Each structure stands twice: as C-alpha cells, then as structure tokens.
Amino acid sequence: MKTVILALTLMLVSVTGSLALDVVDASITTRIVNREPLDSLNTVPAGTDQLYCFTRVNGATDDTWITHVWYCEDQELARVRLPVRSSSWRTWSSKRILPQWKGAWRVEVLDERGEPLLIVPFSIF
C-alpha cells in the first residue's frame, strides 16, 4: 500500500511540475548571443536563412519538456522537443528558412502534454 501511495505521489508531483509552467518571454530572433535573443522580430525580410524561437520558462518544479511547433501558413514544418530543467529556464529552437516560405508564420509553445502555453506569430515578406 505504501508503494502505491508513493507512486501516486510521484506521479502527482510530475504532473503538477508541468502544470505551473509559464512562458514569461518569447521572441523570434535572428541570433542567440550569451543565451539571449539578439533582436525580436514581428516581420522578417525574405531571404533570411535561419530564425530562432527563444523562450524563457518559469515555474517548473521538476524536469519537464516544452515543444516548439513551427508553422508557415498553417502547415507544420518542424516540431522540436526542448528540456526544461529548472524553475527559471531559457531555451530555443531554430528553423532554416527557404526563400519560397513567405507569409504568416507562428511558433506554438506546448507543454509536455501538448497543451498550448503561448503562440508567437510573425511574418516573412
């Protein structure tokens, strides 16, 4: 019985660790320097080769994950799973950009259960 209670407690701690996640900063940037975004873009000039989605996450009480899902005009182009290993964590994903990929973009930031935490919209023209 004690083993069952311990297992249930550990499962509850694991679930609540990700429930408290809060994305306190997110941006699309052309570069990461010293673990910070170099710039924050809403509109990106066509011909840009690579972009990064930077996120700062607070509130994790245990190791967990977030996922960055990159979309161009509602078509999923990439899905990147990123670890969150402390209560204040900075992380980012990158995406190579092809010249023909113009229009409305977004990166959806999901928690480890796939629930949305934040959407970062931007455009490439």
Disulfide bonds with the S-S distance in Angstrom:
none
